[in-house]
Amino acid sequence: MRPEEAKRDHYRKMAKRAGYVSRAAFKIKEIDKKYGIFKTGQRILDLGASPGGWSQMASKAVGPEGEIYAIDKRPLKIESENVRFVQMDILKDKITMSGFDVVMADLAPNVSGVWEHDQYVQIQLAQRALEIAESSLRRGGNFVCKLFDGEGVNDIVNRARREFSFVKLTKPKASRKESSELYLVCKNYLREKI
Ligand SMILES: C[S@@+](CC[C@H](N)C(=O)[O-])C[C@H]1O[C@@H](n2cnc3c(N)ncnc32)[C@H](O)[C@@H]1O
């Protein structure tokens, strides 16, 4: 087995053992450990949540007093007392909820195989996620967002720098080395909600 295949297999087994529906859960776990994203009792908005690994992870981190609003075009594969699912397309439907402590977005299109197209669509999703974060985070809130590296990333990072006091691009170990995904970690939203 090639080292990257072995690594994927390792995270898949770990996810199964820990009861997570996706190995993606380990990416947000690593980000939380390094940057301190979650706290007990928080309200979290999870964009592109299906099958539900990030929501599972956040659900544990915020505990029973916290709540997760999970949004996706596709149904979730998990059920949890503090996770509420809303099926919607974030590019077409309006999110009216606000007052979130954390907005997290692991959005990705169905991969077409044409890299330029997939990267372009993913950046549109990430831009929309940042807009949603801007309209639904409380002051001091955090934002974590997947980005396919390439055109458009700098614009998103620069816009985030105007809105948050801490902005960092990171690649968790649980992310495949050959994949071009990065995660934007933003802390302390600076604007007061009107
Ligand atoms: C990589 S998966 C997310 C995995 C998830 N974080 C987990 O841990 O299980 C990306 C998700 O983005 C969703 N997605 C893509 N475009 C979307 C859109 N326009 N509106 C809502 N969800 C979308 C897909 O349906 C897919 O479930």
The ligand as a MOL file (V3000), in Angstrom:
LIG
                    3D

  0  0  0     0  0            999 V3000
M  V30 BEGIN CTAB
M  V30 COUNTS 27 29 0 0 0
M  V30 BEGIN ATOM
M  V30 1 C -16.8230 17.2040 1.7070 0
M  V30 2 S -18.5530 17.0820 1.9330 0 CHG=1
M  V30 3 C -18.7290 17.5900 3.6170 0
M  V30 4 C -18.3070 16.5390 4.6150 0
M  V30 5 C -18.7290 16.8890 6.0380 0
M  V30 6 N -17.9660 18.0160 6.5640 0
M  V30 7 C -18.5440 15.7290 7.0000 0
M  V30 8 O -17.7190 15.8310 7.9000 0
M  V30 9 O -19.2470 14.7150 6.8810 0 CHG=-1
M  V30 10 C -19.1360 18.5080 1.0550 0
M  V30 11 C -20.6280 18.7510 1.1320 0
M  V30 12 O -20.9580 20.0110 0.5310 0
M  V30 13 C -22.2920 19.9090 0.0740 0
M  V30 14 N -22.6470 20.9960 -0.8610 0
M  V30 15 C -22.0570 21.2840 -2.0400 0
M  V30 16 N -22.6860 22.3250 -2.6320 0
M  V30 17 C -23.6860 22.7070 -1.7940 0
M  V30 18 C -24.6770 23.7310 -1.8490 0
M  V30 19 N -24.7630 24.5660 -2.8950 0
M  V30 20 N -25.5500 23.8540 -0.8190 0
M  V30 21 C -25.4850 22.9930 0.2330 0
M  V30 22 N -24.5560 22.0180 0.3510 0
M  V30 23 C -23.6730 21.8660 -0.6510 0
M  V30 24 C -22.3210 18.5310 -0.6010 0
M  V30 25 O -23.6360 18.0660 -0.7460 0
M  V30 26 C -21.4630 17.6950 0.3620 0
M  V30 27 O -22.2660 16.9670 1.2650 0
M  V30 END ATOM
M  V30 BEGIN BOND
M  V30 1 1 1 2
M  V30 2 1 2 3
M  V30 3 1 2 10
M  V30 4 1 3 4
M  V30 5 1 4 5
M  V30 6 1 5 6
M  V30 7 1 5 7
M  V30 8 2 7 8
M  V30 9 1 7 9
M  V30 10 1 10 11
M  V30 11 1 11 12
M  V30 12 1 11 26
M  V30 13 1 12 13
M  V30 14 1 13 14
M  V30 15 1 13 24
M  V30 16 1 14 15
M  V30 17 1 14 23
M  V30 18 2 15 16
M  V30 19 1 16 17
M  V30 20 1 17 18
M  V30 21 2 17 23
M  V30 22 1 18 19
M  V30 23 2 18 20
M  V30 24 1 20 21
M  V30 25 2 21 22
M  V30 26 1 22 23
M  V30 27 1 24 25
M  V30 28 1 24 26
M  V30 29 1 26 27
M  V30 END BOND
M  V30 END CTAB
M  END
